[in-house]
């Protein structure tokens, strides 16, 4: 029969090791949950600032990236499937949306076409409309009593610069908002020559 005083030290050692392992596990789990909460908070802040900054960055897990493609960017998801790109191998996604509208008024003299119509003579005239960002070329034709406008070329040119930088976080001192001595935080801004772009950058959590 094994004496209790012989077994007891071993039991104590095992208990100490188990307790230490539990403490380490709980500590790591607490740190992980804290980090996840920070990431989720930053992701939400980035989405709120997207309209004003023109840029948003998201840090997502593999499963979250799959959900994003399934529910928020299904068109890209279809393109990835068509090109046999496995979602599990995606490391990052950068999506850009550009909105452009030009309300510049321009006039083109079509006197030649008017004369041709009055004389019932077939005629055509090339028309080129150029702005800072867009050039449209077309031909106005009169033939067989029919007047047509045919666009033969559209060229759009834009330059976008996305700049990441840090600034002081705004905080209140005696009820007054200030950035002086505020905590450093990274932000960004997109500058467009034409139109208005929105950039979404998604990276997989490591």
Secondary structure as UniProt FT lines:
FT   HELIX           4..53
FT   STRAND          55..60
FT   HELIX           62..67
FT   HELIX           68..72
FT   HELIX           74..82
FT   TURN            83..84
FT   HELIX           87..89
FT   STRAND          92..99
FT   HELIX           111..119
FT   STRAND          123..130
FT   STRAND          134..143
FT   TURN            144..145
FT   STRAND          146..156
FT   STRAND          160..168
FT   STRAND          171..173
FT   TURN            174..175
FT   STRAND          176..178
FT   TURN            180..181
FT   STRAND          184..192
FT   STRAND          196..204
//
